[in-house]
Amino acid sequence: MKNKLRKIYVSKRDELTPDQIEEFSLEIANKLLQLPIWDLEYYHLFLSITEKKEVETEFILHILQGKDKNIVLSKSDFDTRKLHNFLLTDSSVIRKNKWNIPEPVDGIEIPSEKIDVVFVPLLAFDLNGHRLGYGKGFYDIFLASCKPGVIKVGVSFFEAEKMIPELETSDIALDFCVTPHKTYVF
């Protein structure tokens, strides 16, 4: 059931034009400004996989830089399915890995317990804040290692499903999800 839903949302993304992706991503970034999350210090941001037509996070990055926040980027370890988190600095080098994920080469490592807000990538989400990702569990493992009060913000081009099927005990729900047309609070 989850795989069927993944295919549906990958297909929906594939239908989006570059102009739609840019327009929707900007609308999402503008809606994010209305959330009560901007008085914190450490913000974890994923860098978009262009080839997968993900929400373009460059606009969110500019907001964070404009607010002089500490921006944390992750590097994926596919052997352990863990994310290693690094502070974005002027000297950070970003490269795409073999799965086209832009990530820092190295840098100042930030423990996940320090992170206040996580912008979470997803394919779909439901009315209870459960998300459907690519199925590798990276973000569930990462979010479980964050402090209990970490704020989890999903971003999606599409509105909520009624329910994500086959939830697992390791699945961690979002606190917010922002789409171009609506902000969901869970």
GUDO-538088 format. One record per residue: residue number from 1; x, y, z of N, C-alpha, C in turn. Coordinates in steps of 0.001 Angstrom, whole numbers. Layout:
R   i    n_px    n_py    n_pz   ca_px   ca_py   ca_pz    c_px    c_py    c_pz
R NUM       X       Y       Z       X       Y       Z       X       Y       Z
...
END
This chain:
R   i    n_px    n_py    n_pz   ca_px   ca_py   ca_pz    c_px    c_py    c_pz
R   1     819   -1204       0       0       0       0     866    1272       0
R   2    1901    1280     862    2785    2447     898    3486    2641    -445
R   3    3951    1536   -1035    4652    1649   -2321    3738    2187   -3415
R   4    2480    1804   -3384    1515    2320   -4359    1366    3832   -4191
R   5    1259    4259   -2934    1131    5692   -2636    2400    6448   -3061
R   6    3558    5853   -2822    4818    6478   -3267    4795    6708   -4781
R   7    4401    5680   -5522    4359    5792   -6995    3413    6893   -7441
R   8    2269    7005   -6772    1299    8054   -7117    1926    9435   -6958
R   9    2627    9641   -5832    3190   10970   -5563    4437   11261   -6391
R  10    5209   10253   -6710    6339   10455   -7625    5790   10881   -8985
R  11    4717   10236   -9411    4086   10568  -10688    3504   11991  -10664
R  12    2863   12358   -9562    2305   13717   -9441    3419   14763   -9541
R  13    4554   14478   -8890    5694   15404   -8967    6228   15496  -10388
R  14    6303   14347  -11048    6837   14328  -12412    6035   15219  -13354
R  15    4775   15422  -13048    3911   16250  -13902    4137   17746  -13697
R  16    4826   18109  -12626    5059   19525  -12350    6117   20095  -13290
R  17    5876   21323  -13749    6855   22009  -14597    7866   22720  -13694
R  18    9042   23059  -14227   10002   23829  -13421    9406   25137  -12882
R  19    8564   25808  -13681    7937   27049  -13214    6990   26796  -12049
R  20    6232   25702  -12105    5324   25356  -11000    6120   25036   -9735
R  21    7195   24281   -9886    8029   23935   -8729    8551   25200   -8060
R  22    9032   26138   -8862    9558   27386   -8305    8453   28197   -7626
R  23    7315   28330   -8302    6202   29107   -7757    5674   28482   -6457
R  24    5436   27179   -6462    4913   26493   -5273    5926   26540   -4127
R  25    7205   26378   -4444    8248   26409   -3410    8324   27779   -2752
R  26    8174   28837   -3535    8178   30199   -2996    6951   30428   -2109
R  27    5786   29915   -2539    4571   30041   -1728    4739   29313    -392
R  28    5352   28132    -430    5602   27377     800    6521   28169    1727
R  29    7603   28704    1182    8551   29485    1990    7847   30679    2633
R  30    7006   31369    1884    6289   32524    2434    5326   32100    3542
R  31    4666   30965    3390    3754   30461    4431    4532   30042    5685
R  32    5746   29536    5492    6578   29150    6641    6836   30336    7568
R  33    6904   31532    7000    7173   32734    7809    6088   32976    8858
R  34    4898   32404    8646    3787   32608    9581    3819   31615   10754
R  35    4704   30616   10692    4783   29633   11774    5519   30220   12984
R  36    5185   29750   14192    5842   30251   15410    7153   29506   15696
R  37    8063   29553   14736    9297   28750   14853   10569   29585   14713
R  38   10443   30885   14599   11590   31688   14166   12427   32271   15292
R  39   12119   31953   16543   12898   32510   17652   13877   31482   18217
R  40   14180   30464   17452   15080   29404   17900   16446   29568   17235
R  41   17346   28607   17463   18732   28808   17039   19210   27889   15917
R  42   18975   26573   16049   19513   25603   15084   18407   25016   14215
R  43   18545   25191   12891   17541   24755   11917   18169   23759   10950
R  44   17604   22572   10895   18090   21531    9981   17295   21638    8685
R  45   18008   21749    7584   17367   21903    6278   17899   20843    5320
R  46   16996   20233    4576   17442   19328    3515   17652   20146    2253
R  47   18635   19757    1468   18855   20392     169   18129   19555    -881
R  48   17396   20211   -1740   16507   19536   -2695   17259   18673   -3698
R  49   16666   17517   -3973   17142   16668   -5061   16357   17107   -6302
R  50   16995   17917   -7136   16334   18497   -8304   15733   17417   -9196
R  51   16484   16326   -9370   16043   15250  -10261   14759   14573   -9764
R  52   14471   14690   -8470   13253   14091   -7900   12130   15125   -7761
R  53   12381   16326   -8273   11399   17413   -8249   10871   17665   -6833
R  54   11816   17737   -5880   11446   18039   -4500   11161   19534   -4351
R  55   10499   19886   -3247   10296   21297   -2918   11671   21959   -2915
R  56   11779   23064   -3617   13056   23785   -3710   13281   24535   -2398
R  57   14270   24107   -1633   14499   24680    -295   15416   25904    -307
R  58   15841   26323   -1477   16712   27496   -1557   16039   28733    -947
R  59   14723   28852   -1127   13996   29999    -565   14019   29952     965
R  60   13873   28754    1528   13923   28593    2987   15332   28919    3486
R  61   16315   28481    2737   17709   28767    3076   17942   30276    3164
R  62   17407   31025    2197   17576   32485    2204   16881   33124    3411
R  63   15710   32608    3778   15018   33123    4971   15889   32904    6207
R  64   16407   31680    6349   17243   31350    7503   18494   32224    7551
R  65   19124   32424    6393   20311   33276    6346   19956   34718    6703
R  66   18817   35184    6188   18371   36551    6473   18072   36768    7943
R  67   17645   35720    8628   17355   35800   10059   18576   35426   10902
R  68   19709   35208   10225   20981   34910   10895   20892   33682   11799
R  69   20263   32614   11284   20109   31373   12043   21266   30417   11750
R  70   21498   29495   12669   22462   28422   12433   21769   27369   11575
R  71   22323   27139   10392   21728   26205    9442   22540   24917    9452
R  72   21828   23816    9645   22463   22511    9718   22041   21686    8501
R  73   23028   21133    7815   22786   20264    6656   23284   18871    6996
R  74   22724   17876    6351   23144   16519    6684   23817   15816    5520
R  75   24592   14825    5910   25266   13939    4968   24763   12530    5287
R  76   24301   11817    4269   23691   10496    4457   24732    9393    4507
R  77   24583    8511    5482   25404    7305    5560   24490    6131    5227
R  78   24599    5617    4006   23680    4581    3547   23944    3224    4193
R  79   25101    3043    4821   25372    1784    5528   24605    1727    6846
R  80   24571    2850    7564   23906    2883    8878   22523    3524    8809
R  81   22193    4151    7693   20964    4926    7493   20872    6094    8483
R  82   22032    6628    8830   22073    7778    9733   22452    9031    8959
R  83   22031   10165    9488   22405   11463    8944   23457   12074    9858
R  84   24551   12514    9278   25584   13234   10014   25366   14710    9705
R  85   25274   15517   10742   24846   16910   10591   26008   17878   10726
R  86   26047   18816    9782   27128   19795    9736   26574   21211    9643
R  87   27231   22136   10340   26869   23544   10296   27237   24111    8924
R  88   26297   24818    8308   26581   25486    7035   27364   26760    7339
R  89   28555   26867    6742   29390   28061    6917   29795   28571    5535
R  90   30480   29701    5517   30958   30258    4246   31924   29311    3546
R  91   32599   28465    4321   33584   27563    3715   33024   26161    3448
R  92   31732   25941    3689   31144   24622    3428   31204   24291    1937
R  93   31596   23061    1643   31599   22567     266   30439   21592     141
R  94   29561   21868    -834   28393   21015   -1075   28624   20249   -2379
R  95   28431   18925   -2306   28550   18076   -3499   27391   17105   -3540
R  96   26992   16714   -4734   25959   15690   -4871   26594   14319   -4690
R  97   25921   13459   -3899   26417   12091   -3769   25907   11257   -4947
R  98   26143    9960   -4939   25776    9151   -6114   24263    9015   -6288
R  99   23468    9436   -5287   22006    9437   -5416   21493   10837   -5725
R 100   22395   11738   -6115   22080   13134   -6455   21608   13964   -5262
R 101   21930   13539   -4057   21578   14314   -2867   22696   15326   -2611
R 102   22390   16631   -2669   23420   17620   -2344   23688   17573    -837
R 103   24954   17474    -468   25291   17394     948   26681   17958    1209
R 104   26920   18361    2460   28240   18902    2790   29294   17803    2737
R 105   30490   18169    2294   31591   17212    2243   32044   16897    3668
R 106   32174   17928    4486   32558   17786    5893   32292   19121    6574
R 107   32842   19323    7744   32647   20600    8421   32522   20427    9912
R 108   31877   21405   10541   31680   21399   11981   30452   20542   12274
R 109   30681   19400   12928   29566   18495   13195   28712   19026   14347
R 110   27399   18956   14147   26431   19429   15139   25656   18215   15654
R 111   25641   17986   16965   24875   16853   17490   23375   17074   17263
R 112   22662   16016   16941   21236   16145   16639   20434   16700   17822
R 113   20915   16481   19041   20208   16996   20223   20200   18523   20279
R 114   21068   19171   19518   21144   20647   19527   20125   21281   18591
R 115   19591   20495   17663   18733   21040   16611   17343   21364   17177
R 116   16842   22561   16841   15549   23040   17335   14405   22779   16361
R 117   14693   22940   15062   13660   22799   14028   14230   21956   12896
R 118   13413   21012   12402   13828   20196   11259   12799   20369   10143
R 119   13267   20802    8987   12424   20824    7794   12550   19437    7160
R 120   11417   18749    7043   11426   17340    6690   10947   17124    5258
R 121   11745   16419    4444   11278   16092    3098   10247   14960    3174
R 122    9366   14906    2195    8359   13845    2172    7762   13725     779
R 123    7136   12591     536    6371   12396    -692    4897   12713    -449
R 124    4381   12279     709    2984   12502    1064    2887   12571    2584
R 125    1745   13066    3068    1485   13125    4503     -19   13008    4714
R 126    -403   12733    5970   -1833   12597    6230   -2311   13624    7253
R 127   -3608   13581    7529   -4239   14561    8402   -3788   14457    9861
R 128   -3065   13394   10203   -2530   13225   11553   -1048   13575   11639
R 129    -471   14060   10553     936   14456   10556    1909   13332   10252
R 130    1392   12171    9884    2292   11083    9496    2759   11314    8070
R 131    4018   10997    7821    4593   11269    6509    4998    9988    5810
R 132    5049   10095    4506    5548    9003    3676    6775    9537    2957
R 133    7925    8913    3244    9162    9310    2584    9510    8303    1504
R 134   10799    8218    1204   11251    7291     163   11370    5855     671
R 135   11234    5660    1987   11184    4308    2520   12461    3772    3136
R 136   13494    4597    3241   14757    4137    3810   14838    4375    5323
R 137   13985    5239    5856   13946    5471    7298   14957    6472    7834
R 138   15680    7157    6948   16702    8108    7402   16134    9130    8383
R 139   15007    9747    8019   14476   10819    8855   13853   10307   10141
R 140   13259    9124   10135   12719    8577   11382   13852    8282   12356
R 141   14953    7738   11867   16122    7464   12713   16699    8790   13241
R 142   16827    9755   12339   17373   11061   12718   16478   11763   13742
R 143   15173   11830   13471   14257   12526   14380   14213   11871   15752
R 144   14371   10554   15788   14397    9842   17068   15626   10233   17897
R 145   16684   10696   17230   17909   11088   17938   17893   12561   18363
R 146   16892   13310   17915   16776   14724   18281   16162   14851   19671
R 147   16278   16058   20248   15690   16279   21572   14160   16162   21480
R 148   13510   15831   22585   12063   15589   22571   11237   16750   22001
R 149   11628   17976   22236   10822   19108   21780   11124   19615   20378
R 150   11947   18893   19611   12302   19372   18276   11031   19577   17450
R 151   11002   20675   16707    9829   20993   15880   10057   20425   14484
R 152    9098   19607   14030    9220   18914   12742    8252   19549   11748
R 153    8813   20135   10680    8018   20861    9698    8164   20188    8333
R 154    7084   19605    7853    7087   19029    6513    6752   20091    5486
R 155    7221   19879    4267    6876   20760    3146    6431   19879    1992
R 156    5314   20253    1370    4741   19412     319    4053   20257    -742
R 157    4176   19826   -1985    3442   20481   -3071    1954   20141   -3013
R 158    1609   19042   -2348     261   18487   -2411    -393   18482   -1035
R 159   -1727   18442   -1034   -2489   18448     214   -2443   17074     881
R 160   -2962   17021    2111   -2886   15812    2938   -3757   14684    2397
R 161   -3256   13468    2583   -4051   12262    2390   -4895   12106    3655
R 162   -5949   11344    3575   -6758   11087    4768   -5933   10305    5793
R 163   -5220    9278    5313   -4441    8447    6221   -3301    7766    5463
R 164   -2112    7769    6052    -988    6995    5511   -1146    5575    6061
R 165   -1173    4571    5182   -1373    3195    5659     -97    2589    6247
R 166    -271    1523    6974     842     691    7442    1875    1470    8255
R 167    1413    2258    9203    2353    2995   10047    3156    2021   10900
R 168    4398    2409   11168    5260    1591   12012    5534    2343   13307
R 169    5917    1621   14347    6168    2270   15633    7326    3266   15551
R 170    8211    3085   14571    9354    3993   14422    9004    5272   13654
R 171    7801    5329   13067    7390    6518   12314    7151    7678   13283
R 172    7718    8830   12973    7583   10013   13829    6757   11058   13083
R 173    5695   11522   13731    4773   12467   13098    5348   13885   13082
R 174    4836   14674   12160    5210   16079   12010    4435   16936   13009
R 175    4941   18137   13250    4209   19136   14029    3423   20064   13101
R 176    4003   20326   11928    3380   21175   10909    3676   20565    9538
R 177    2811   20857    8579    3163   20612    7181    2614   21774    6376
R 178    3459   22332    5520    3100   23518    4757    3058   23156    3277
R 179    1939   23513    2644    1768   23326    1205    1598   24715     592
R 180    1561   24827    -726    1367   26157   -1318      38   26808    -907
R 181    -948   25989    -525   -2287   26526    -276   -2748   26462    1170
R 182   -2034   25683    2015   -2549   25464    3363   -1419   25118    4321
R 183   -1594   25508    5581    -685   25099    6647   -1444   24163    7576
R 184    -898   22963    7759   -1510   21973    8646    -770   22009    9979
R 185   -1533   21990   11073    -968   21956   12416   -1434   20657   13061
R 186    -483   19880   13589    -832   18578   14166    -653   18597   15680
END
